[in-house]
Amino acid sequence: MNYNWNWGIFFDLSPEGTGTYADMLLSGLVWTIVTALCAWVIAFAIGSVIGVLRTLPSRAAQAIGNGYVELFRNIPLLVQMFLWFFVLPEVLPQAWGTWLKQLPDAPFYTAVVCLGFFTASRVAEQVRAGIQALPRGQRMAGTALGLTTAQTYRYVLLPNAYRIILPPLTSEFLNNLKNTSVALTIGLLELTARARSMQEFSFQVFEAFTAATILYIIINLVVVTAAGFLERKVAIPGSR
């Protein structure tokens, strides 16, 4: 294969005029991390609520929770991204749609909302499974103590459920982090988009995507290490 390797390309000035190619990739990494963290806040909050709804005795609450999960989990993320970015402004009232289109950093906000709602459907499944994995006696103990349903979930069920589902939640966060790459399709200059830009500017495709791969691996290893430490800290005494 006639390919000219150039690992020093990262220290060359980029055509954007804002620094080197390395600076361009690091800028994309920052957008990736910020997008993933903001989306995770939405996903964890909504996913916890939906997960709880699916375990309540109320059929209406279960129907709402099931409907949310089935809606967002069964539509491909790329399709959802396009719907949020291209379709939503057109179906809203004209003033609102125009405001959305002119919003600064619109791709970032769209990606955060889309990833947040999409990942929430997966977090909800983990929360539901964690609550249902607990012994029935814990719920009954809360009732026997005179706790309301909300208090039983707040003080008894959810703290223990989160401990159980911490490993799968870590996997969901990693998926959320990697799914930020889909946002390049709506113009968010995250890590994958920056790697593509570097490849198009310099024609050094292997160097660009090798660097992006290494950065993804590093950030994922950091997350896994932090999650492992947290899992040990919150482990139930005597369970290990």
C-alpha positions in Angstrom: 0.0 0.0 0.0 1.5 3.3 -1.1 0.7 5.4 2.0 2.9 8.2 3.4 3.0 7.9 7.2 3.4 11.2 9.1 3.0 11.0 12.8 4.4 14.5 13.2 1.2 15.8 11.5 -0.3 16.4 15.0 2.1 19.3 15.5 1.4 21.0 12.2 -0.9 24.0 12.2 -4.5 23.1 11.1 -6.2 25.1 8.3 -8.7 26.4 10.9 -6.0 28.7 12.2 -6.7 28.0 15.8 -3.8 25.7 16.7 -2.3 22.4 15.7 -4.1 19.2 14.6 -3.5 18.0 18.2 -5.3 21.0 19.5 -8.2 20.3 17.1 -8.5 16.7 18.4 -8.4 17.8 22.0 -11.1 20.4 21.4 -13.3 17.6 20.0 -12.5 15.4 23.0 -13.7 18.3 25.3 -17.0 18.5 23.4 -17.4 14.7 23.6 -16.9 14.7 27.4 -19.2 17.7 28.0 -21.9 16.3 25.8 -21.8 12.9 27.4 -21.9 14.3 30.9 -24.8 16.7 30.2 -26.7 13.9 28.5 -26.0 11.5 31.4 -27.5 13.9 33.9 -30.8 13.9 31.8 -30.6 10.2 31.3 -30.0 9.3 34.9 -32.8 11.6 36.2 -35.4 10.6 33.7 -34.4 7.0 33.6 -34.7 6.7 37.4 -38.2 8.2 37.3 -39.3 5.9 34.4 -37.7 2.9 36.1 -39.6 3.6 39.3 -42.9 4.0 37.4 -42.5 0.6 35.8 -42.3 -1.0 39.3 -45.3 0.8 40.9 -48.5 -1.2 41.4 -50.4 1.4 39.3 -51.2 0.2 35.8 -51.3 3.7 34.5 -47.8 4.4 35.8 -46.5 1.1 34.3 -48.1 2.0 31.0 -46.4 5.4 30.9 -43.1 3.8 31.8 -43.4 1.0 29.3 -44.5 3.4 26.6 -41.5 5.7 27.1 -39.0 2.8 27.0 -40.5 1.1 23.9 -40.7 4.5 22.1 -37.1 5.6 22.6 -35.4 2.2 22.7 -36.9 0.9 19.4 -36.1 4.0 17.2 -32.5 4.1 16.0 -30.4 6.8 17.6 -29.5 8.3 14.3 -33.1 8.7 13.3 -33.9 10.3 16.7 -31.0 12.7 16.2 -32.4 13.8 12.8 -35.9 14.1 14.2 -34.8 16.4 17.1 -32.6 18.5 14.8 -34.4 18.8 11.5 -38.0 17.8 12.2 -38.8 19.3 15.6 -38.2 23.0 14.6 -40.6 22.5 11.6 -43.5 21.1 13.6 -43.3 23.6 16.5 -45.0 27.1 16.2 -43.0 29.2 13.8 -41.6 31.5 16.5 -40.4 28.6 18.5 -38.9 26.8 15.5 -37.1 29.9 14.4 -35.7 30.3 17.9 -34.4 26.7 17.9 -32.8 27.1 14.5 -31.0 30.3 15.5 -29.9 29.0 18.9 -26.1 29.2 19.4 -24.5 25.8 19.5 -27.8 24.2 18.5 -26.1 20.9 17.6 -24.7 20.6 21.1 -28.1 21.2 22.8 -29.8 18.9 20.4 -27.3 16.1 20.9 -27.6 16.5 24.7 -31.3 16.3 24.7 -31.4 13.4 22.1 -28.8 11.3 23.9 -30.3 12.1 27.3 -33.8 10.9 26.3 -32.5 7.9 24.4 -30.1 6.7 27.2 -32.9 7.3 29.8 -34.9 4.4 28.2 -31.9 2.1 28.8 -31.2 3.4 32.3 -34.9 2.9 33.1 -34.5 -0.8 32.3 -31.5 -1.1 34.6 -33.4 0.7 37.5 -36.4 -1.5 37.0 -34.3 -4.6 37.1 -32.4 -3.4 40.1 -35.6 -2.7 42.1 -37.1 -6.1 41.1 -34.0 -7.9 42.1 -34.3 -6.8 45.7 -36.0 -9.1 48.2 -39.7 -8.4 48.6 -39.1 -8.1 52.3 -37.4 -4.7 51.8 -40.6 -3.2 50.4 -42.7 -4.8 53.1 -40.3 -3.6 55.8 -40.8 0.0 54.5 -44.5 -0.4 54.7 -44.3 -1.9 58.2 -42.3 1.1 59.3 -45.1 3.4 58.2 -43.2 4.8 55.3 -45.1 6.2 52.3 -44.5 4.7 48.8 -42.2 7.6 47.9 -40.3 7.3 51.2 -39.9 3.5 50.7 -38.3 4.1 47.3 -36.2 7.1 48.5 -34.8 5.5 51.6 -35.0 1.8 51.1 -35.3 0.5 47.6 -33.4 2.9 45.4 -30.2 3.2 47.5 -29.8 -0.6 47.4 -30.9 -0.9 43.7 -28.3 1.6 42.6 -25.6 -0.5 44.3 -26.7 -3.5 42.4 -26.9 -1.9 39.0 -23.7 0.2 39.2 -21.8 -2.1 36.8 -24.5 -2.0 34.1 -24.9 1.7 34.6 -21.2 2.1 34.0 -21.7 0.3 30.7 -24.6 2.6 29.8 -22.5 5.6 30.5 -19.7 4.3 28.2 -22.3 3.6 25.5 -23.6 7.2 26.0 -20.0 8.5 25.7 -19.4 6.6 22.5 -22.8 7.5 21.1 -21.8 11.2 21.0 -20.1 10.3 17.8 -23.5 10.2 16.1 -23.9 13.9 16.7 -21.3 14.6 14.0 -24.2 14.1 11.5 -25.9 17.3 12.8 -22.7 19.3 12.9 -21.4 18.8 16.4 -17.6 19.0 16.3 -16.9 16.2 18.8 -13.9 13.9 18.7 -15.0 11.7 15.7 -16.0 14.8 13.7 -12.6 16.4 14.4 -10.8 13.2 13.4 -12.7 13.3 10.1 -11.8 17.0 9.6 -8.2 16.2 10.2 -8.3 13.4 7.7 -10.0 15.6 5.1 -7.5 18.4 5.6 -4.3 16.4 5.8 -5.2 13.1 4.0 -3.6 11.3 7.0 -6.5 9.0 7.7 -4.7 6.4 9.8 -3.0 8.9 12.0 -6.2 10.9 12.6 -8.4 7.9 13.5 -5.6 6.2 15.5 -5.3 9.2 17.7 -9.1 9.3 18.1 -9.2 5.6 19.0 -6.5 6.1 21.6 -8.3 9.1 23.2 -11.6 7.1 23.3 -9.7 4.2 25.0 -8.1 6.5 27.6 -11.3 8.2 28.6 -13.1 4.8 28.8 -10.4 3.4 31.0 -10.7 6.4 33.3 -14.4 5.9 33.6 -14.1 2.2 34.2 -11.4 2.8 36.9 -13.5 5.4 38.6 -16.6 3.2 38.5 -14.7 0.3 40.0 -13.5 2.5 42.8 -17.0 3.8 43.4 -18.4 0.2 43.4 -16.0 -0.8 46.1 -16.8 2.3 48.2 -20.6 1.7 48.1 -20.6 -2.0 48.3 -22.8 -3.5 51.0 -20.7 -4.7 53.9 -20.3 -8.4 53.9 -21.4 -8.8 50.3 -17.9 -9.4 49.0 
